[in-house]
Amino acid sequence: LAAQKTEQEKIKEDVKNLTEGQEIVLKVQEDISAKLNAILAHISRQP
């Protein structure tokens, strides 16, 4: 039973880490999107 509890705690920790990782991925994607939009806006202003 103790081993099962330890395994459950490990799984919980893994899920928490995955969630944090996904939040970082989303921030990076938003950052890339913002930069791309800025580049496209700049290009479209060129004659």
C-alpha positions in Angstrom: 0.0 0.0 0.0 2.9 2.3 0.8 4.4 1.6 -2.6 1.1 2.4 -4.3 0.9 5.7 -2.4 4.4 6.6 -3.4 3.6 5.8 -7.0 0.5 8.0 -6.8 2.5 10.9 -5.4 5.0 10.4 -8.3 2.2 10.5 -10.9 0.7 13.6 -9.3 4.1 15.3 -9.5 4.6 14.2 -13.1 1.1 15.7 -14.0 2.0 18.9 -12.3 5.3 19.2 -14.2 3.5 18.4 -17.5 1.0 21.2 -16.8 3.7 23.7 -16.0 5.5 22.6 -19.2 2.4 23.2 -21.2 2.0 26.7 -19.8 5.5 27.5 -20.8 4.8 26.1 -24.4 1.7 28.3 -24.6 3.7 31.4 -23.5 6.4 30.7 -26.1 3.8 30.2 -28.8 2.1 33.5 -27.9 5.5 35.2 -28.0 6.3 33.8 -31.4 2.9 34.7 -32.7 3.3 38.3 -31.5 6.7 38.6 -33.1 5.4 37.1 -36.4 2.5 39.6 -36.4 4.9 42.5 -35.8 7.1 41.3 -38.7 4.2 40.9 -41.0 2.8 44.3 -40.1 6.2 45.8 -40.8 6.5 44.1 -44.2 3.0 45.2 -45.2 4.0 48.8 -44.5 6.9 48.6 -46.9 6.3 50.2 -50.3 
